[in-house]
């Protein structure tokens, strides 16, 4: 996994500390028809 630049990590830490950090919730048992990854190929370790 790539390392996050220090300036970006500081901004993320500030969001966590202030309670304003948001993350997308994933539901792995559902099929995603609204993106180009409806087969889930982007999540395969063999491809990435």
PDB file as gemmi writes it, atoms N, CA and C in Angstrom:
CRYST1    1.000    1.000    1.000  90.00  90.00  90.00 P 1                      
ATOM      1  N   UNK A   1       0.839  -1.178   0.000  1.00  0.00           N  
ATOM      2  CA  UNK A   1       0.000   0.000   0.000  1.00  0.00           C  
ATOM      3  C   UNK A   1       0.885   1.242   0.000  1.00  0.00           C  
ATOM      4  N   UNK A   2       0.490   2.242  -0.760  1.00  0.00           N  
ATOM      5  CA  UNK A   2       1.280   3.463  -0.860  1.00  0.00           C  
ATOM      6  C   UNK A   2       1.174   4.281   0.419  1.00  0.00           C  
ATOM      7  N   UNK A   3       2.259   4.993   0.714  1.00  0.00           N  
ATOM      8  CA  UNK A   3       2.285   5.834   1.905  1.00  0.00           C  
ATOM      9  C   UNK A   3       1.576   7.159   1.616  1.00  0.00           C  
ATOM     10  N   UNK A   4       0.780   7.614   2.568  1.00  0.00           N  
ATOM     11  CA  UNK A   4       0.041   8.870   2.435  1.00  0.00           C  
ATOM     12  C   UNK A   4       0.981  10.030   2.782  1.00  0.00           C  
ATOM     13  N   UNK A   5       0.989  11.096   1.957  1.00  0.00           N  
ATOM     14  CA  UNK A   5       1.826  12.256   2.282  1.00  0.00           C  
ATOM     15  C   UNK A   5       1.482  12.818   3.667  1.00  0.00           C  
ATOM     16  N   UNK A   6       2.488  13.358   4.336  1.00  0.00           N  
ATOM     17  CA  UNK A   6       2.328  13.849   5.705  1.00  0.00           C  
ATOM     18  C   UNK A   6       1.232  14.907   5.815  1.00  0.00           C  
ATOM     19  N   UNK A   7       1.164  15.824   4.855  1.00  0.00           N  
ATOM     20  CA  UNK A   7       0.156  16.893   4.912  1.00  0.00           C  
ATOM     21  C   UNK A   7      -1.262  16.323   4.847  1.00  0.00           C  
ATOM     22  N   UNK A   8      -1.454  15.309   4.014  1.00  0.00           N  
ATOM     23  CA  UNK A   8      -2.767  14.685   3.905  1.00  0.00           C  
ATOM     24  C   UNK A   8      -3.100  13.894   5.168  1.00  0.00           C  
ATOM     25  N   UNK A   9      -2.106  13.203   5.726  1.00  0.00           N  
ATOM     26  CA  UNK A   9      -2.332  12.447   6.957  1.00  0.00           C  
ATOM     27  C   UNK A   9      -2.722  13.376   8.103  1.00  0.00           C  
ATOM     28  N   UNK A  10      -2.107  14.562   8.156  1.00  0.00           N  
ATOM     29  CA  UNK A  10      -2.454  15.539   9.194  1.00  0.00           C  
ATOM     30  C   UNK A  10      -3.910  15.989   9.048  1.00  0.00           C  
ATOM     31  N   UNK A  11      -4.350  16.204   7.811  1.00  0.00           N  
ATOM     32  CA  UNK A  11      -5.741  16.605   7.581  1.00  0.00           C  
ATOM     33  C   UNK A  11      -6.708  15.493   7.985  1.00  0.00           C  
ATOM     34  N   UNK A  12      -6.347  14.252   7.669  1.00  0.00           N  
ATOM     35  CA  UNK A  12      -7.188  13.128   8.078  1.00  0.00           C  
ATOM     36  C   UNK A  12      -7.249  13.005   9.595  1.00  0.00           C  
ATOM     37  N   UNK A  13      -6.110  13.178  10.251  1.00  0.00           N  
ATOM     38  CA  UNK A  13      -6.071  13.121  11.715  1.00  0.00           C  
ATOM     39  C   UNK A  13      -6.942  14.212  12.329  1.00  0.00           C  
ATOM     40  N   UNK A  14      -6.891  15.417  11.743  1.00  0.00           N  
ATOM     41  CA  UNK A  14      -7.721  16.522  12.235  1.00  0.00           C  
ATOM     42  C   UNK A  14      -9.208  16.190  12.103  1.00  0.00           C  
ATOM     43  N   UNK A  15      -9.577  15.564  10.987  1.00  0.00           N  
ATOM     44  CA  UNK A  15     -10.981  15.176  10.794  1.00  0.00           C  
ATOM     45  C   UNK A  15     -11.400  14.125  11.816  1.00  0.00           C  
ATOM     46  N   UNK A  16     -10.520  13.152  12.064  1.00  0.00           N  
ATOM     47  CA  UNK A  16     -10.829  12.128  13.072  1.00  0.00           C  
ATOM     48  C   UNK A  16     -11.009  12.775  14.442  1.00  0.00           C  
ATOM     49  N   UNK A  17     -10.093  13.672  14.793  1.00  0.00           N  
ATOM     50  CA  UNK A  17     -10.130  14.317  16.109  1.00  0.00           C  
ATOM     51  C   UNK A  17     -11.376  15.178  16.299  1.00  0.00           C  
ATOM     52  N   UNK A  18     -11.813  15.845  15.220  1.00  0.00           N  
ATOM     53  CA  UNK A  18     -12.967  16.737  15.333  1.00  0.00           C  
ATOM     54  C   UNK A  18     -14.301  16.015  15.104  1.00  0.00           C  
ATOM     55  N   UNK A  19     -14.227  14.730  14.747  1.00  0.00           N  
ATOM     56  CA  UNK A  19     -15.452  13.967  14.533  1.00  0.00           C  
ATOM     57  C   UNK A  19     -16.113  14.220  13.193  1.00  0.00           C  
ATOM     58  N   UNK A  20     -15.377  14.780  12.238  1.00  0.00           N  
ATOM     59  CA  UNK A  20     -15.955  15.082  10.929  1.00  0.00           C  
ATOM     60  C   UNK A  20     -15.482  14.129   9.834  1.00  0.00           C  
ATOM     61  N   UNK A  21     -14.753  13.088  10.203  1.00  0.00           N  
ATOM     62  CA  UNK A  21     -14.277  12.112   9.220  1.00  0.00           C  
ATOM     63  C   UNK A  21     -15.444  11.252   8.755  1.00  0.00           C  
ATOM     64  N   UNK A  22     -15.532  11.051   7.445  1.00  0.00           N  
ATOM     65  CA  UNK A  22     -16.577  10.194   6.884  1.00  0.00           C  
ATOM     66  C   UNK A  22     -15.920   9.132   6.011  1.00  0.00           C  
ATOM     67  N   UNK A  23     -16.502   7.971   5.976  1.00  0.00           N  
ATOM     68  CA  UNK A  23     -16.009   6.888   5.126  1.00  0.00           C  
ATOM     69  C   UNK A  23     -17.205   6.205   4.472  1.00  0.00           C  
ATOM     70  N   UNK A  24     -17.000   5.744   3.262  1.00  0.00           N  
ATOM     71  CA  UNK A  24     -18.058   5.030   2.565  1.00  0.00           C  
ATOM     72  C   UNK A  24     -18.248   3.663   3.198  1.00  0.00           C  
ATOM     73  N   UNK A  25     -19.481   3.270   3.354  1.00  0.00           N  
ATOM     74  CA  UNK A  25     -19.793   1.951   3.889  1.00  0.00           C  
ATOM     75  C   UNK A  25     -19.955   0.989   2.719  1.00  0.00           C  
ATOM     76  N   UNK A  26     -19.288  -0.142   2.811  1.00  0.00           N  
ATOM     77  CA  UNK A  26     -19.397  -1.142   1.762  1.00  0.00           C  
ATOM     78  C   UNK A  26     -20.242  -2.308   2.244  1.00  0.00           C  
ATOM     79  N   UNK A  27     -20.939  -2.885   1.307  1.00  0.00           N  
ATOM     80  CA  UNK A  27     -21.760  -4.055   1.603  1.00  0.00           C  
ATOM     81  C   UNK A  27     -21.328  -5.152   0.630  1.00  0.00           C  
ATOM     82  N   UNK A  28     -20.390  -5.997   1.046  1.00  0.00           N  
ATOM     83  CA  UNK A  28     -19.777  -6.964   0.129  1.00  0.00           C  
ATOM     84  C   UNK A  28     -20.735  -8.011  -0.441  1.00  0.00           C  
ATOM     85  N   UNK A  29     -21.856  -8.241   0.195  1.00  0.00           N  
ATOM     86  CA  UNK A  29     -22.774  -9.260  -0.295  1.00  0.00           C  
ATOM     87  C   UNK A  29     -23.719  -8.740  -1.378  1.00  0.00           C  
ATOM     88  N   UNK A  30     -23.629  -7.458  -1.710  1.00  0.00           N  
ATOM     89  CA  UNK A  30     -24.496  -6.876  -2.731  1.00  0.00           C  
ATOM     90  C   UNK A  30     -23.736  -6.687  -4.035  1.00  0.00           C  
ATOM     91  N   UNK A  31     -24.431  -6.712  -5.141  1.00  0.00           N  
ATOM     92  CA  UNK A  31     -23.836  -6.465  -6.452  1.00  0.00           C  
ATOM     93  C   UNK A  31     -23.959  -4.984  -6.761  1.00  0.00           C  
ATOM     94  N   UNK A  32     -22.866  -4.393  -7.233  1.00  0.00           N  
ATOM     95  CA  UNK A  32     -22.817  -2.963  -7.522  1.00  0.00           C  
ATOM     96  C   UNK A  32     -23.034  -2.732  -9.015  1.00  0.00           C  
ATOM     97  N   UNK A  33     -24.245  -2.355  -9.400  1.00  0.00           N  
ATOM     98  CA  UNK A  33     -24.550  -2.090 -10.802  1.00  0.00           C  
ATOM     99  C   UNK A  33     -24.343  -0.623 -11.178  1.00  0.00           C  
ATOM    100  N   UNK A  34     -23.984   0.225 -10.222  1.00  0.00           N  
ATOM    101  CA  UNK A  34     -23.873   1.656 -10.496  1.00  0.00           C  
ATOM    102  C   UNK A  34     -22.447   2.100 -10.796  1.00  0.00           C  
ATOM    103  N   UNK A  35     -21.510   1.180 -10.889  1.00  0.00           N  
ATOM    104  CA  UNK A  35     -20.137   1.547 -11.232  1.00  0.00           C  
ATOM    105  C   UNK A  35     -19.632   0.601 -12.316  1.00  0.00           C  
ATOM    106  N   UNK A  36     -18.411   0.830 -12.740  1.00  0.00           N  
ATOM    107  CA  UNK A  36     -17.810  -0.046 -13.742  1.00  0.00           C  
ATOM    108  C   UNK A  36     -17.300  -1.344 -13.128  1.00  0.00           C  
ATOM    109  N   UNK A  37     -17.390  -1.483 -11.804  1.00  0.00           N  
ATOM    110  CA  UNK A  37     -16.860  -2.660 -11.119  1.00  0.00           C  
ATOM    111  C   UNK A  37     -17.981  -3.564 -10.616  1.00  0.00           C  
ATOM    112  N   UNK A  38     -19.011  -3.767 -11.417  1.00  0.00           N  
ATOM    113  CA  UNK A  38     -20.151  -4.559 -10.955  1.00  0.00           C  
ATOM    114  C   UNK A  38     -19.806  -6.037 -10.787  1.00  0.00           C  
ATOM    115  N   UNK A  39     -18.701  -6.491 -11.357  1.00  0.00           N  
ATOM    116  CA  UNK A  39     -18.264  -7.873 -11.144  1.00  0.00           C  
ATOM    117  C   UNK A  39     -17.328  -8.004  -9.945  1.00  0.00           C  
ATOM    118  N   UNK A  40     -16.890  -6.872  -9.395  1.00  0.00           N  
ATOM    119  CA  UNK A  40     -16.009  -6.899  -8.238  1.00  0.00           C  
ATOM    120  C   UNK A  40     -14.562  -7.195  -8.578  1.00  0.00           C  
ATOM    121  N   UNK A  41     -14.174  -7.028  -9.829  1.00  0.00           N  
ATOM    122  CA  UNK A  41     -12.813  -7.350 -10.243  1.00  0.00           C  
ATOM    123  C   UNK A  41     -11.766  -6.422  -9.634  1.00  0.00           C  
ATOM    124  N   UNK A  42     -12.131  -5.197  -9.327  1.00  0.00           N  
ATOM    125  CA  UNK A  42     -11.175  -4.240  -8.760  1.00  0.00           C  
ATOM    126  C   UNK A  42     -10.731  -4.649  -7.363  1.00  0.00           C  
ATOM    127  N   UNK A  43     -11.490  -5.495  -6.696  1.00  0.00           N  
ATOM    128  CA  UNK A  43     -11.141  -5.923  -5.342  1.00  0.00           C  
ATOM    129  C   UNK A  43     -10.288  -7.183  -5.330  1.00  0.00           C  
ATOM    130  N   UNK A  44     -10.038  -7.772  -6.477  1.00  0.00           N  
ATOM    131  CA  UNK A  44      -9.247  -8.996  -6.523  1.00  0.00           C  
ATOM    132  C   UNK A  44      -7.767  -8.689  -6.340  1.00  0.00           C  
ATOM    133  N   UNK A  45      -7.117  -9.411  -5.440  1.00  0.00           N  
ATOM    134  CA  UNK A  45      -5.687  -9.213  -5.206  1.00  0.00           C  
ATOM    135  C   UNK A  45      -4.857  -9.597  -6.427  1.00  0.00           C  
ATOM    136  N   UNK A  46      -5.300 -10.580  -7.186  1.00  0.00           N  
ATOM    137  CA  UNK A  46      -4.551 -11.031  -8.355  1.00  0.00           C  
ATOM    138  C   UNK A  46      -4.460  -9.953  -9.430  1.00  0.00           C  
ATOM    139  N   UNK A  47      -5.431  -9.064  -9.482  1.00  0.00           N  
ATOM    140  CA  UNK A  47      -5.453  -8.013 -10.501  1.00  0.00           C  
ATOM    141  C   UNK A  47      -4.772  -6.745 -10.016  1.00  0.00           C  
ATOM    142  N   UNK A  48      -4.940  -6.416  -8.764  1.00  0.00           N  
ATOM    143  CA  UNK A  48      -4.360  -5.169  -8.250  1.00  0.00           C  
ATOM    144  C   UNK A  48      -2.935  -5.386  -7.914  1.00  0.00           C  
TER     145      UNK A  48                                                      
END                                                                             
